[in-house]
Amino acid sequence: MRIAEYLYVNGFISYPRTDNTVYPATLDTKGIISSFLDTEFKEYAQKLLAGALTPTRGKKETTDHPPIHPATPVKRSELREDEWKIYELVVRRFFATFAGETKWETMAVTVDISGEDFGANGARLIEPGWRWYYSYNLPEDRILPELKEGQVLTVKETKLVGKETQPPSRYGQGHLIKIMEDLGLGTKSTRHEIISKLYSRAYVVGNPLQPTRTAYAVVEALEKYASTITKPDMTSKLEHDMDEISEGKITEDYVIGESREMLGGVFKDMEKNKDLISESLRNGLYEDRIIGTCKKCSSDLIIRKSKKGSRFIGCSGYPKCDFILPLPKTGQIVVTDKKCEEHGLYFIKIINKGKRPWDIGCPHCNFIEWQKKLEEEKKNGTAKVVPAEPEKALKKVRKAPKKKPEMKE
């Protein structure tokens, strides 16, 4: 969305924060397409202009802004690579809304082998239609040989394949936005911000999105003590009511009164159970810091901070147990659900904005490798300044006596 806003502010595309999917009659769509006749999209523009321009109509029509479309042609060299990708996406999508249907020739075959039916499906692209303009995720042809009903075939090979039912895959950001749209949650301008908040508040990590233990704790607590706000119905209804206000079907006062009544009950439930909710959230936050079990004393190994701000994995049994492992100074620490077979610790990764995630793996294995590398460098005489051993460094932070001020004469 940040890139889309940049393109809008510079006049390259129309306003991107709109839910409208119907072009208004006042929009000169033919003129927009014609403006691309002298660009690298020339071939696409010519083909569209050779026929009747009849755009598709989406489900939602509003009067605030037209659907997102290119506002003016721009050269690839005038934009950064990521900016061009978004701009090209908008142009191709706009062109595709005026194109014809994609046509496939399909074939479904049922083969009888020893009294058991086996099926196969084939498909061949006949007319690309709109897919020629919007060439993303193109499906491949599945060609079957020419067959006739009753034809006898030779079985060349048989295989017995054992499989297990797989759990549903996690949502990627794009899929989640589509689900939110289907449920009526948010608008085009707010859905990406909602997902950004999930990341910034450490409710999810990675893409596909993986919920943290804190997220589970929040959902479980709210489902138990304020279930109304965990369901999409409430938010969806409010979004629908706001659309009806803009269309003059209901009044603003009616929606405000209804919302106050609905939320008033929710807040009463939350106030009544605030201590139980707080306890549940504290437990979730604590669980997100657990890396594993200490082999010295069987207490939890958790992510901790020293007084100076450095991060480390320490034993919750401190000061009786001083087991410790170092952690990188910067980046968001993500505890995964994968475990080290040798040390029983959860794998971790570090996420820094604008960089690829750093998969540390088992922090204990990582520390052992670091020590080996350090010894090698010492032997070769290439070692730089050697950091203190983690346990000693921690003791320095925790136990170093404060210097007394010197007396001056």
C-alpha positions in Angstrom: 0.0 0.0 0.0 2.9 2.4 0.7 4.1 2.0 -2.9 0.5 2.4 -4.2 0.2 5.6 -2.3 3.5 6.9 -3.8 2.2 6.1 -7.3 -1.1 7.9 -6.5 0.6 11.0 -5.1 2.8 11.2 -8.2 -0.2 10.9 -10.5 0.6 7.5 -12.0 -2.4 5.6 -10.7 -5.8 6.6 -9.3 -6.8 6.6 -5.6 -5.9 3.1 -4.3 -8.0 3.1 -1.1 -11.3 2.3 -2.6 -13.7 -0.6 -2.5 -15.5 0.4 -5.8 -15.4 -2.2 -8.5 -17.6 -0.5 -11.1 -16.2 2.1 -13.5 -18.4 5.3 -13.6 -19.7 6.5 -16.9 -17.7 9.7 -16.5 -14.4 7.8 -16.6 -12.8 8.0 -20.1 -11.7 4.4 -20.2 -11.0 4.5 -24.0 -8.8 7.6 -23.5 -6.8 5.8 -20.8 -6.2 2.8 -22.9 -5.3 4.9 -25.9 -2.7 6.7 -23.8 -0.7 3.4 -23.8 -0.3 3.1 -27.5 3.2 4.6 -27.4 4.4 2.4 -24.4 5.5 -1.1 -23.9 1.9 -2.0 -23.4 1.1 -1.0 -27.0 0.2 -4.5 -28.2 -2.4 -4.9 -25.4 -3.9 -1.4 -26.0 -4.2 -2.0 -29.7 -6.0 -5.3 -29.3 -8.5 -3.8 -26.8 -9.2 -0.8 -29.0 -9.9 -3.0 -32.0 -13.1 -4.3 -30.3 -15.9 -3.0 -28.1 -14.9 -1.8 -24.7 -17.2 -3.4 -22.2 -15.8 -3.6 -18.7 -16.7 -6.2 -16.1 -18.9 -5.1 -13.2 -17.8 -6.1 -9.7 -20.1 -6.7 -6.7 -19.5 -3.3 -5.0 -20.4 0.1 -6.4 -19.6 3.3 -4.5 -19.5 6.9 -5.6 -16.5 8.1 -3.7 -13.7 7.0 -6.1 -13.5 4.9 -9.3 -11.9 1.5 -9.2 -8.1 1.7 -9.1 -6.7 2.3 -12.6 -3.6 3.8 -14.3 -3.8 7.6 -14.5 -0.9 8.3 -16.8 1.7 6.3 -18.7 5.2 6.0 -17.2 8.4 4.5 -18.4 9.9 1.5 -16.6 13.2 3.4 -16.2 11.4 6.2 -14.2 10.4 3.9 -11.4 12.2 1.6 -9.0 11.8 -2.1 -9.6 9.2 -2.6 -6.8 7.3 0.5 -7.9 7.2 -0.7 -11.5 5.8 -4.1 -10.4 2.8 -2.5 -8.7 2.3 -0.1 -11.5 2.4 -2.9 -14.1 0.0 -4.9 -12.0 -2.5 -2.0 -12.0 -2.2 -1.5 -15.8 -2.6 -5.2 -16.6 -5.5 -5.6 -14.2 -7.2 -2.5 -15.8 -6.8 -4.0 -19.3 -8.0 -7.4 -18.2 -11.4 -5.9 -17.0 -12.1 -5.1 -20.7 -11.0 -8.4 -22.2 -13.1 -11.5 -23.1 -13.5 -14.7 -21.2 -10.8 -17.4 -21.0 -11.9 -20.6 -22.8 -10.7 -24.1 -22.0 -11.4 -27.5 -23.7 -11.8 -30.0 -20.9 -11.8 -33.8 -20.9 -12.9 -36.1 -18.0 -12.0 -39.8 -18.4 -13.1 -42.7 -16.2 -11.1 -46.0 -16.7 -12.2 -49.3 -15.4 -9.3 -51.4 -14.0 -10.4 -54.8 -12.6 -13.7 -53.4 -11.5 -12.3 -50.3 -9.9 -12.9 -46.8 -11.5 -10.0 -44.4 -11.9 -10.5 -40.9 -13.1 -8.3 -38.4 -15.0 -9.0 -34.8 -16.0 -7.4 -32.9 -18.9 -7.6 -29.3 -20.0 -6.3 -27.3 -22.9 -6.4 -23.5 -23.3 -8.3 -22.5 -26.4 -8.7 -18.8 -25.9 -6.6 -16.9 -23.3 -9.0 -14.0 -23.1 -8.3 -11.8 -20.1 -5.4 -14.0 -19.0 -3.4 -12.7 -21.9 -3.4 -9.3 -20.3 -3.2 -10.4 -16.7 -0.5 -13.0 -17.0 0.0 -13.9 -13.4 -0.2 -17.5 -12.1 -1.1 -18.9 -15.5 -2.5 -22.5 -15.2 -0.7 -25.1 -17.3 -2.4 -27.3 -19.9 -3.1 -30.9 -18.8 -3.1 -32.8 -22.1 -4.7 -36.3 -22.3 -4.3 -38.5 -25.3 -7.1 -38.9 -27.8 -9.5 -41.5 -26.4 -12.7 -43.2 -27.4 -15.5 -44.6 -25.3 -15.0 -48.4 -24.8 -11.3 -48.3 -25.9 -9.1 -50.9 -24.3 -5.9 -49.7 -22.8 -2.8 -51.4 -21.5 -1.8 -50.9 -17.8 1.9 -50.4 -17.9 2.6 -49.8 -14.2 0.7 -49.7 -10.9 1.8 -47.9 -7.7 0.5 -48.0 -4.2 0.9 -44.6 -2.6 0.4 -44.1 1.1 -0.7 -40.7 2.2 -2.1 -39.0 5.3 -4.6 -36.2 5.6 -2.7 -32.9 5.8 -3.9 -30.0 8.0 -5.1 -26.9 6.2 -2.2 -24.6 5.2 -1.7 -21.3 7.0 -3.0 -18.1 5.5 -0.6 -15.9 3.5 -1.2 -12.2 3.6 -2.9 -12.1 0.2 -5.2 -15.0 1.1 -6.0 -13.4 4.5 -7.0 -10.1 2.8 -9.4 -12.1 0.5 -10.9 -13.9 3.5 -11.4 -10.5 5.3 -13.0 -9.1 2.2 -15.4 -12.1 2.0 -16.3 -11.7 5.6 -16.8 -7.9 5.3 -14.0 -7.0 7.6 -12.3 -3.7 7.0 -11.9 -1.9 3.7 -9.3 -2.0 1.0 -7.6 0.9 2.7 -7.6 -0.6 6.2 -7.1 -4.4 5.8 -3.3 -4.2 5.2 -3.1 -1.9 8.3 -4.9 -4.5 10.4 -2.4 -7.2 9.3 0.5 -4.8 10.0 -0.8 -4.3 13.6 -0.9 -8.1 14.1 2.9 -8.1 13.2 3.8 -5.0 15.3 2.0 -6.4 18.4 3.7 -9.8 18.0 0.5 -11.7 17.5 1.8 -13.2 14.2 5.2 -13.9 12.6 6.3 -14.9 9.2 4.4 -15.3 5.9 2.3 -17.5 5.8 1.2 -16.0 9.1 2.0 -18.1 12.2 0.1 -17.0 15.4 2.2 -16.6 18.5 1.2 -18.1 21.9 0.3 -14.5 22.9 -2.2 -14.5 20.1 -3.7 -17.8 21.2 -4.0 -16.4 24.7 -5.8 -13.3 23.5 -8.3 -15.3 21.4 -8.9 -17.9 24.2 -9.5 -15.2 26.8 -11.8 -13.1 24.7 -13.8 -16.2 23.4 -14.3 -17.2 27.0 -15.2 -13.8 28.5 -16.2 -11.5 25.6 -17.1 -13.8 22.7 -19.0 -11.1 20.8 -15.9 -9.3 19.6 -14.1 -12.5 18.4 -16.7 -13.1 15.7 -16.6 -11.3 12.4 -20.4 -10.6 12.5 -20.1 -7.5 14.7 -17.4 -5.8 12.7 -19.0 -6.8 9.4 -22.3 -5.3 10.4 -20.7 -2.0 11.4 -18.9 -1.9 8.0 -22.2 -2.6 6.3 -24.0 0.0 8.3 -21.4 2.7 7.5 -21.9 1.9 3.8 -25.7 2.4 4.2 -25.1 5.7 5.9 -23.1 6.9 2.9 -25.9 5.8 0.7 -28.5 7.5 2.8 -30.4 4.4 3.7 -30.0 4.7 7.5 -28.9 7.6 9.8 -25.6 8.1 11.6 -27.5 8.4 15.0 -29.2 5.1 14.6 -25.8 3.3 13.9 -24.1 5.1 16.8 -26.9 4.1 19.2 -26.9 0.5 18.1 -23.1 0.3 18.4 -23.1 1.8 21.9 -25.7 -0.7 23.0 -23.8 -3.7 21.5 -20.3 -2.6 22.8 -21.7 -1.6 26.2 -22.5 -5.2 26.9 -19.1 -6.3 25.7 -17.3 -3.8 28.0 -19.4 -4.9 31.0 -18.3 -8.5 30.4 -14.6 -7.5 30.0 -14.7 -5.3 33.1 -16.3 -8.1 35.2 -13.6 -10.6 34.1 -10.6 -8.3 33.7 -8.5 -10.1 36.3 -9.0 -13.5 34.6 -8.3 -11.9 31.2 -5.1 -10.3 32.5 -3.9 -13.6 34.0 -4.6 -15.4 30.7 -2.6 -12.8 28.7 0.3 -12.8 31.2 0.5 -16.5 30.8 0.5 -16.2 27.0 3.2 -13.5 27.0 5.3 -15.7 29.3 4.9 -18.8 27.1 6.1 -16.9 24.1 9.4 -16.4 25.9 9.9 -20.1 26.8 12.7 -21.7 24.8 12.7 -25.1 26.5 13.6 -26.8 29.8 16.8 -26.3 31.6 18.8 -29.6 31.8 20.5 -28.4 35.0 17.4 -27.8 37.1 14.4 -28.6 35.0 13.1 -25.0 35.2 12.0 -23.0 32.1 14.6 -21.4 29.9 13.2 -18.1 28.9 14.2 -15.0 26.9 15.5 -12.4 29.3 17.2 -8.9 29.3 20.1 -7.7 31.4 20.1 -4.3 33.1 22.1 -2.9 30.1 19.5 -4.2 27.6 21.4 -7.2 26.2 19.3 -10.2 25.5 20.0 -13.8 26.5 18.4 -17.1 27.3 18.4 -17.6 31.0 17.0 -20.0 33.5 13.9 -19.1 35.4 15.5 -20.8 38.4 18.1 -18.0 38.7 20.0 -17.3 41.1 20.0 -21.0 42.1 20.7 -21.9 38.5 23.0 -19.7 36.3 22.6 -21.6 32.9 22.7 -19.0 30.1 22.9 -18.8 26.3 23.6 -15.6 24.2 21.2 -14.0 21.8 21.7 -11.4 19.0 21.5 -7.8 20.1 18.9 -6.7 17.6 15.9 -8.0 15.7 12.6 -9.5 16.7 13.1 -12.9 18.3 10.6 -15.5 17.1 10.3 -18.8 18.9 9.2 -21.5 16.3 7.3 -24.7 17.0 10.3 -26.8 15.8 12.4 -28.5 18.5 16.1 -29.6 18.7 16.2 -33.4 19.3 19.5 -33.2 21.1 18.9 -30.2 23.5 15.1 -30.1 23.5 15.1 -26.3 22.8 12.7 -24.6 20.4 14.4 -23.2 17.2 14.4 -19.5 17.0 14.8 -17.0 14.2 15.6 -13.3 14.1 13.5 -10.9 12.0 15.0 -7.5 11.0 13.0 -5.1 9.0 13.9 -5.1 5.3 16.1 -8.2 5.7 15.6 -11.9 5.2 14.8 -13.8 8.5 17.9 -15.2 10.2 17.2 -18.9 11.1 19.4 -19.5 14.1 17.9 -22.9 14.8 18.7 -24.4 18.2 20.3 -21.6 20.3 22.4 -24.2 22.2 23.7 -25.8 18.9 24.4 -22.4 17.6 26.4 -21.4 20.7 28.5 -24.6 20.4 29.2 -23.9 16.7 30.2 -20.3 17.7 32.6 -21.6 20.3 34.2 -24.1 17.8 34.6 -21.3 15.3 36.2 -19.1 17.9 38.7 -21.8 18.9 39.6 -22.3 15.2 40.3 -18.6 14.8 42.4 -18.6 18.0 44.6 -21.4 16.6 44.9 -19.6 13.2 45.7 -16.3 14.8 42.7 -14.6 13.1 40.5 -14.2 16.1 39.3 -10.6 16.8 38.4 -9.2 20.2 36.9 -12.2 22.0 33.6 -11.5 23.8 33.3 -12.7 27.3 31.9 -16.1 28.0 28.1 -15.7 28.4 28.0 -16.9 32.0 30.8 -14.5 33.0 29.3 -11.6 31.1 26.0 -12.1 32.9 27.6 -12.2 36.3 29.4 -9.0 35.5 26.1 -7.3 34.7 24.4 -8.7 37.7 27.1 -8.8 40.4 29.6 -6.1 39.6 29.9 -3.8 42.6 29.3 -0.1 42.1 32.4 2.0 42.2 32.6 4.3 45.2 33.3 7.9 44.4 36.9 8.9 45.1 37.5 11.5 47.7 39.2 14.7 46.4 41.3 16.9 48.6 
